[in-house]
């Protein structure tokens, strides 16, 4: 049986891996020269079940609308109407009533996925600047804390142990925050951080060396054309999945939500070691090895646009300097990527209407976190078909 995976980002690479574990030799097709050069290149770096809360809420909806009139918003909505954007936003609003259920479902998947990554890394001896130090989640006022406690109930029901800690415990865990005051701080010990780009490339290299994968560099434009060559295809093309799915008559309600990141090189001794989540600013921060700090965030609904806009980068640098005044930010590398996001925040992993095509996409801001779970699930479904 001839099998192809389209897309060599984290979703495609994990799907390829689980296929090889079932005995398949896989053609991994990527339009770029190397794996993980698009959305999986420089994301926030977190394997974070503690970031599973669905974005669907009236608060976030109104915040997005207000962003039209603001230059300093963590959510940026381009007011120019397009049919795909309108349909996506309408479905986003429709999913608000299911927010708690979505959050719990996402959290359960994330817990399993983080465990799967640990198994892969141990079995295959993959190096990717893993920091197994947990994630700190902080809130600045009573209203945010009350909301965090409600979300915690959902997390606990899903099986995640995110605990509220004191400032003394915070300073012990992360000395770089010594003296900083928050209304509340939560800690998830089981969460981790690591370099998604390194993970993808090192895993692909291992599979190539074991002759389990053939890496093919080409642009796929029509799945029906590829089906003439392959018995089965797994579509893992991120934001490109929507257009490719159209070629087989499948509609995927995915919108490209742009995120930004900065990589602070040689941040110095005063940079944090534990990963951080700032809910108010929608910013995450992760240490990648001894010489890099990754700070990422923002959500921009502006179509298929990869321009790195400096006024979006500046808030990330400002946040970094404010949180860690003694950090070295002389060498900062900016980046932007498009998250393939569904309106209900849940990834799509299923058999398509074309029985020989399987879909694994739409992971949004949790692509690194959820991909191992959805890849394993879709491959198991394929095997038992």
Secondary structure, DSSP 8 states (H G I E B T S, - for coil): --EEEE--SHHHHHHHHHHHHTT--EEEEESSSSSS-STTSS---EE-GGG-----SHHHHHHHHHGGG-SS-SEEE--S--HHHHHHHHHHHHGGGGHHHHHHHHHHHHHHHHHHHHHHHHHHT--S--B-S-EEEEE-SHHHHHHHHHHHHHHHHHT--EEEE-HHHHHHH-GGGTT---SEEEEETT-EE--HHHHHHHHHHHHHHTT-EEEEE-----HHHHTTT-SEEEE--GGGHHHHHHTTT----EEEEEEEEEEEET--TTS-SSEEEETTTTEEEEEETTTEEEEEEEEEE-SS-----HHHHHHHHHHHHHH-TT---SSEEEEEEEEEEETTS--EEEE-SSTTEEEEE-BGGGHHHHHHHHHHHHHHHHHH-
